[in-house]
Amino acid sequence: MMDGTPKPAAASTVISASALNLTFETNDGPVHALRDVNLEVGKGDFVSFIGPSGCGKTTFLRVMADLEQPTSGTVLVNGVTPEEARKARAYGYVFQAAGLYPWRTIGGNIRLPLEIMGYDKRVQAERVKEVLALVDLAGFEKKYPWQLSGGMQQRASIARALAFEADILLMDEPFGALDEIVRDHLNEQLLALWARTQKTICFVTHSIPEAVYLSTKIVVMSPRPGRITDVIESTLPRERPLDIRDTPEFLEIAHRVREGLRAGHAYD
Ligand SMILES: Nc1ncnc2c1ncn2[C@@H]1O[C@H](COP(=O)(O)OP(=O)(O)OP(=O)(O)O)[C@@H](O)[C@H]1O
């Protein structure tokens, strides 16, 4: 473990959280962002986290990414600590806003992490081409972010997260700000990308249809303190046309998610 090389995880578990607690100390007193969170994410899973604002979804993702330290409990990513996993470049992170640098071209934005990591120039150029093709943006390398629509910018930010070939993608409400039609399209493309690359994806959303459409596993959370109230294993096939959303199976899972959200919701 000292050399930072990830050990093969037991069975096919990629992320495992046990008895995880995180309390923020604030001027108004402690905020229990996560309370006794236990979760296993398998290799190739698409896991959505859904729950009302403030239930700790972002905090959980940030703990996995080593951007936040738990107060107690453990998280293992590929069998090692989040810090070791980060150093081994185990994951890419896609934020709520695309967060592209306006003074850099799309290619320049995607190249940035590769430059920081000291990748060879030729490899950088190859990677940029590959990931732009993966998100259907081939040919947009020399454009600036402002020349692209919101949906295209979000795809470019996904390409940036894919550039250093991490096996895990952490996505924090990446499509929240987009209109329904664009969002549908990006959901379809994300599923296709997931099928092609076989990545493990952790995805935060507020949308029940989005969670049900995308996921193999749906984690329902409730606030005050943030905890997991239900984990739903999807019975839907992996191949999912958009009209699967009208099937009884889909509606049944959506119903269970809604019930879980309702049960955990405080109406104050
Ligand atoms: N750095 C921090 N310091 C103090 N409190 C924090 C900090 N970060 C988050 N919190 C609090 O922890 C709780 C969980 O926040 P978090 O952002 O994880 O929720 P969320 O479920 O992602 O919400 P949203 O859906 O609105 O993004 C909230 O009450 C939030 O105010």
The ligand as a Gaussian input file, in Angstrom:
#p B3LYP/6-31G(d) Opt

LIG

0 1
 N      -17.888000      23.251000       4.286000
 C      -19.038000      23.202000       4.963000
 N      -19.170000      23.789000       6.156000
 C      -20.328000      23.726000       6.873000
 N      -21.428000      23.087000       6.440000
 C      -21.370000      22.493000       5.241000
 C      -20.187000      22.522000       4.428000
 N      -20.439000      21.830000       3.281000
 C      -21.707000      21.391000       3.370000
 N      -22.278000      21.794000       4.546000
 C      -23.640000      21.469000       5.011000
 O      -23.771000      20.053000       5.010000
 C      -25.071000      19.676000       4.578000
 C      -24.953000      18.768000       3.372000
 O      -24.523000      19.542000       2.242000
 P      -24.368000      18.953000       0.773000
 O      -23.880000      20.051000      -0.112000
 O      -23.593000      17.712000       0.819000
 O      -25.886000      18.592000       0.410000
 P      -26.509000      18.170000      -0.995000
 O      -27.414000      17.028000      -0.697000
 O      -25.466000      17.959000      -2.002000
 O      -27.365000      19.451000      -1.343000
 P      -27.767000      20.061000      -2.804000
 O      -28.725000      19.091000      -3.387000
 O      -28.412000      21.369000      -2.452000
 O      -26.499000      20.229000      -3.599000
 C      -25.824000      20.956000       4.321000
 O      -26.602000      21.256000       5.472000
 C      -24.731000      21.983000       4.103000
 O      -25.169000      23.263000       4.488000

